[in-house]
Amino acid sequence: MARYGMVIDTTKCVGCMDCVVACQTENDVPVGYARDWITTTVRGEFPKLTMEIRTERCNHCENPPCVACCPTGASHVNDLGLVKVKANRCIGCKACISACPYGARYVHPKGYVDKCTFCDHRVRDGRSPACVSVCPTHCMHFGDLDDPNSTVATLLRTRKWHVLLPEAGTRPRVFYLT
Amino acid sequence: MEHLSRRKFLQISAATFGAGAVATQVAPLSSAAGAAGEVKAIPTFCEMCFWRCGGLAYVRDGRLWKFEGNPLDPQSRGRLCPRGTGAVGSHYDPDRLRQPLLRKGGRGKEQWAAVSWDEAFSFIAEKMKAVKSAHGAESIAMFNHGVGARFLLHVLRSYGAINYAGPSFAQCRGPRDVGFTLTMGTDLGSPEPTDIENTDCLVLIGSHLGENMHNLQVQEFANAVERRIPIIVVDPRYSVAASKAKHWLPIRPGTDLALLLAWMNVLVSEGLYDREFVAKYGLVFDKFAAEIRQYTPDWAAEQTGIDAPTIRATAREFAIRRPASLIHPGRRVNWNGDDAQRSRAIALLNALLGNWGRRGGIYINHHVELAAFPLPKYPKSDKPKADNPSLERYPFATESVTTGLRETTITGKPYPIKAWWVYSTDLIHALPNEAETLKAIDQLDLLVVVDTMPSEIAGYADVVLPEDMFLERYDELLAGWGRQGWVALRQPVVSAPADQKPAWWMAKQLAEKLGIPEAMPFKHIEEYLAYRCEKSNIDFAKLKAEGIVMGPKEPIYAEDGAAIEFGTPSGKVEFWSDQLKQAGFDPVPNFTPPEKPAEGYFPLITGRAPVHTFSRTQSNPLLASLMPENSVWVNGGTAARLGLKNGQVVKLKNQDGVVGQPVKVKVTQRIRPDTVYMVYGFGHTNKMRKHAFMKGASVAQLTTRYKTDPLMGGTSLHSNFVTFVKEG
């Protein structure tokens, strides 16, 4: 089975938030909420500066603390290996929100917890997640990390990268090229 | 370390959007009715900005769902920018104009009566007839922006109007158009034919690609970053582009021309320029070279704050890569009032690189010539245009000057202007010095505003006409300029939510009420569009189905046979300009240092954010939730010295004592200590604009002082100084 992951080139990302808007329309995310977001980190002092711009979302961790702590089984790993939430099983206890070190989850106005799905409905059709497919800078790549010929695997072999909070032991599947 | 994360972001959106939000906004815009319903994808082209990308609009169960790029479209290559993607929010924008409005109370008091379209046009026609009989049709003027103005302008011109202008010239790209026309004989047009895709070195001076989302250029820029070519960014602010650059030159505001002159000095004195190109195409190069010798890097260092070794190093960096080396001409280039000369310097620098018609430089662009629909000729007028009464005033203007028309409206000279049609442009935000705009409005017998949104100027209108947003209407065909020409169709995707109408329909009603129905000799615009397509050998049915039809492939580089021609009077690249000399201007650009602010004041510079266009999108629920307000950027050291904290609310006061709206301070290292920055388009005060009302501060309001470019009438938008007024 494919091990899906996302590889994001921070050197190309301009932080335009197109990925955020595309996710909101594709997935009917309520206005004022977001499943993905932009983080900018500026280091240094004027005029010696560096800046990293990242588009962030659920990392679909291989060791997901949100799944481990869910009392009802609403948070689960699905047949594609993606971390998902079953809205009808979620009681809105927010244990997963506390457990997630990435702030990836929010409580939907309808009472259940919601977050990025890697657009699994599109992935099943062989399409990329909405955020990846709209990005005007082509900074995002999606594919099978285990397929050595995939773009994502190739980029991870040939470029420097990092993941967010590796010390949390979650083994994220969103990688940032630097 | 500065860090803006999700938690912070949600806080911002909750505080500013959630609080005032109506119930419908907590739901998705296009609510999914259970299981996936019927989905249709309809091609059209975008009008969220002037880039006009082709897109596919998805309609689900009759409701607009999402808008994606059309893979056939060369402008977007199938990927829209956030505003395009967010166009869905403009359809559902809760602040949209919904029905024609007639002013009831005093002008600007915002007291309205909703009227029928027929009543609105009867009122307008009566007023227009009165203006025409008292002063002549020349006294009816139009200000416009965007494709939709086509038929309204046509009907006004058919009625005898001769005065029309867009802020896109004097408040935007005009100085560049004129600088390049004087030098190369072409204004570059839109989109600019910059071959960023293939360049080996890119220089951005005052251009913040990535924050302005000029789609194809941003895509090519991102690819350039990936190709690891040297990028040189000149900006007082550490822009997103600067963060991707090999060299960031944090220049003192208003001194770009000094740097450009010194760069030319290095190219000439070190013999790094393209001698062959100059010999073949250049005119009076020797006099230019002699003049340029005075502008040494050491001299420019004093002016710009960029040290001389960096000036030399960056000049060599782009010179050794010529001709695949590009100084981006920029787009909005009205900074300090000498902008046509600044743009001329950019044109000259590109000429020294010999990159005209070369791979990685400025390519030769093409478009499809479409057959015209037979329309009656416009009546002749013996009056001069009123925006530029004597050509001695702005001798090199290539389009009409908005601020010139405004001035004529105030003075009544050379003749009165008594009616304004304002189409899809908010003159209060676009033109400098609001007081002058209001004074001009005071002279009017009729002010008609056509827009999708209650703009600031709509608040002062006599009649407000609500237009369909672009996903709800047909418009004129787009014949785009690019590496390959193309034709795009705009067609309705969804119905308007209320009594909004397309501008072509309004034009037809207007023509009838004015007694000139022959000006619009077709029943429906489809008839017009089909005719033009048929006569141009374009399959209209195919265009409707696919949205885009490409023109023929033609060479874009000299080496492939593209024609290298210059439309100047001499047919050459005019290094030393006799045209300018004859008109009493500097034949080679000459630098005047900018004025220095008083103690405690800072130059206010402005720019764009990727999720907003002008002042149009601030109440779009999708885009507003991502950036509900602007902030004033202040350098960390400066903030510490002034006791300003990040997030603190302040007001800015300018040199004329005008105090702006409350705005949050953004303390950052990403700007020079002597400069402050705000994104423009915020700080709405029209009460109908509920969801953007008083969010952030207006840059336009603080832009009371401006200089007018003596060559072409462009107005400077970066010549105001501000200080901080702390809120209790």
Chai-1 contact restraints between the chains, C-beta under 6 A:
chainA,res_idxA,chainB,res_idxB,connection_type,confidence,min_distance_angstrom,max_distance_angstrom,comment,restraint_id
A,T11,B,V225,contact,1.0,0.0,6.0,A-B,restraint_1
A,K12,B,A222,contact,1.0,0.0,6.0,A-B,restraint_2
A,K12,B,V225,contact,1.0,0.0,6.0,A-B,restraint_3
A,K12,B,E226,contact,1.0,0.0,6.0,A-B,restraint_4
A,V14,B,G210,contact,1.0,0.0,6.0,A-B,restraint_5
A,V14,B,V240,contact,1.0,0.0,6.0,A-B,restraint_6
A,C16,B,P82,contact,1.0,0.0,6.0,A-B,restraint_7
A,C16,B,M213,contact,1.0,0.0,6.0,A-B,restraint_8
A,C16,B,P610,contact,1.0,0.0,6.0,A-B,restraint_9
A,M17,B,P82,contact,1.0,0.0,6.0,A-B,restraint_10
A,M17,B,V611,contact,1.0,0.0,6.0,A-B,restraint_11
A,M17,B,L626,contact,1.0,0.0,6.0,A-B,restraint_12
A,D18,B,C81,contact,1.0,0.0,6.0,A-B,restraint_13
A,D18,B,P82,contact,1.0,0.0,6.0,A-B,restraint_14
A,D18,B,T85,contact,1.0,0.0,6.0,A-B,restraint_15
A,V21,B,P82,contact,1.0,0.0,6.0,A-B,restraint_16
A,V21,B,T85,contact,1.0,0.0,6.0,A-B,restraint_17
A,V21,B,G86,contact,1.0,0.0,6.0,A-B,restraint_18
A,V21,B,L622,contact,1.0,0.0,6.0,A-B,restraint_19
A,A22,B,T85,contact,1.0,0.0,6.0,A-B,restraint_20
A,T25,B,K66,contact,1.0,0.0,6.0,A-B,restraint_21
A,T25,B,V88,contact,1.0,0.0,6.0,A-B,restraint_22
A,E26,B,K66,contact,1.0,0.0,6.0,A-B,restraint_23
A,D28,B,P28,contact,1.0,0.0,6.0,A-B,restraint_24
A,D28,B,A32,contact,1.0,0.0,6.0,A-B,restraint_25
A,P30,B,V26,contact,1.0,0.0,6.0,A-B,restraint_26
A,P30,B,A27,contact,1.0,0.0,6.0,A-B,restraint_27
A,P30,B,P28,contact,1.0,0.0,6.0,A-B,restraint_28
A,V31,B,Q25,contact,1.0,0.0,6.0,A-B,restraint_29
A,V31,B,P621,contact,1.0,0.0,6.0,A-B,restraint_30
A,V31,B,S625,contact,1.0,0.0,6.0,A-B,restraint_31
A,G32,B,S13,contact,1.0,0.0,6.0,A-B,restraint_32
A,G32,B,F17,contact,1.0,0.0,6.0,A-B,restraint_33
A,G32,B,G18,contact,1.0,0.0,6.0,A-B,restraint_34
A,G32,B,S625,contact,1.0,0.0,6.0,A-B,restraint_35
A,W37,B,R6,contact,1.0,0.0,6.0,A-B,restraint_36
A,W37,B,F9,contact,1.0,0.0,6.0,A-B,restraint_37
A,T39,B,S5,contact,1.0,0.0,6.0,A-B,restraint_38
A,T40,B,L4,contact,1.0,0.0,6.0,A-B,restraint_39
A,T41,B,H3,contact,1.0,0.0,6.0,A-B,restraint_40
A,V42,B,E2,contact,1.0,0.0,6.0,A-B,restraint_41
A,R43,B,M1,contact,1.0,0.0,6.0,A-B,restraint_42
A,E45,B,Q669,contact,1.0,0.0,6.0,A-B,restraint_43
A,F46,B,N635,contact,1.0,0.0,6.0,A-B,restraint_44
A,F46,B,Q669,contact,1.0,0.0,6.0,A-B,restraint_45
A,P47,B,P250,contact,1.0,0.0,6.0,A-B,restraint_46
A,L49,B,Y238,contact,1.0,0.0,6.0,A-B,restraint_47
A,L49,B,Q669,contact,1.0,0.0,6.0,A-B,restraint_48
A,M51,B,S243,contact,1.0,0.0,6.0,A-B,restraint_49
A,G103,B,R6,contact,1.0,0.0,6.0,A-B,restraint_50
A,G103,B,R7,contact,1.0,0.0,6.0,A-B,restraint_51
A,P109,B,V26,contact,1.0,0.0,6.0,A-B,restraint_52
A,V134,B,R79,contact,1.0,0.0,6.0,A-B,restraint_53
A,V134,B,T85,contact,1.0,0.0,6.0,A-B,restraint_54
A,P136,B,R79,contact,1.0,0.0,6.0,A-B,restraint_55
A,P136,B,C81,contact,1.0,0.0,6.0,A-B,restraint_56
A,P136,B,N215,contact,1.0,0.0,6.0,A-B,restraint_57
A,P136,B,V218,contact,1.0,0.0,6.0,A-B,restraint_58
A,P136,B,Q219,contact,1.0,0.0,6.0,A-B,restraint_59
A,T137,B,A222,contact,1.0,0.0,6.0,A-B,restraint_60
